[in-house]
Amino acid sequence: QVTLVESGGGLVQPGGSLRLSCAASGVIFRLNTMGWYRQAPGKQRELVATITSGGSTNYADSVKGRFTISRDNAKRTVYLQMNSLKPEDTSVYYCYARQDFDGDYWGKGTLVTVSS
């Protein structure tokens, strides 16, 4: 079992920045893709960004140029730097990890609110 714990959410004004972190712990032998998804009230969960163990990244069109995903394999941690935040970025952000020969794991989520 892998446990993912997110941190870094909160309230920020439009145009501001936040950095989310997600640390993995537990029985870890081969973490592959890690990433972030988000879910706003009344909407489906959607991809924000993912990053493979080799560093290849993928972003939703809505966040390209504003968000940057990165990871520290030694620390088993994935980060999401969010700049130029907009009210429509308000969501619960969930950390995701896929472990080879094991399965997919999700964190409990951290709330990001963008409001003046």
C-alpha positions, 0 to 999 in steps of 0.5 A, spaced: 500 500 500 502 507 498 499 513 502 499 520 498 499 526 503 498 533 500 500 539 502 500 547 500 493 548 499 489 554 501 486 561 499 490 566 494 488 572 490 487 572 483 494 572 480 497 569 486 501 563 486 501 556 490 505 550 491 502 544 492 506 538 495 505 530 495 509 525 499 508 518 498 510 513 503 508 505 505 510 499 500 514 503 495 518 499 490 517 502 483 513 509 482 511 510 475 507 516 473 505 521 479 501 527 478 495 532 480 488 532 478 482 536 481 475 536 482 470 543 482 464 542 486 459 539 481 464 537 476 468 531 474 475 530 476 480 532 471 487 532 469 491 537 471 498 535 470 502 528 470 510 526 470 513 520 469 519 517 473 523 519 467 521 526 467 516 527 462 510 531 463 503 532 461 499 538 462 491 540 461 491 545 456 487 550 461 494 550 465 499 550 460 504 556 461 501 557 468 503 551 472 509 547 473 509 539 475 516 536 478 518 531 482 524 529 487 524 521 486 529 520 492 524 524 496 518 520 493 515 527 492 511 530 487 510 538 486 505 543 483 507 550 482 501 554 480 502 561 478 497 566 475 491 563 479 484 564 476 478 563 480 476 557 475 482 554 478 478 553 485 478 546 486 480 540 491 486 538 488 488 530 488 495 527 488 495 521 484 501 515 483 501 509 479 506 504 482 508 498 477 505 491 478 501 494 483 496 499 482 493 506 482 493 511 488 490 517 490 491 522 496 485 525 500 485 532 497 487 539 498 483 545 497 485 551 493 481 557 493 482 563 488 478 569 490 479 576 492 
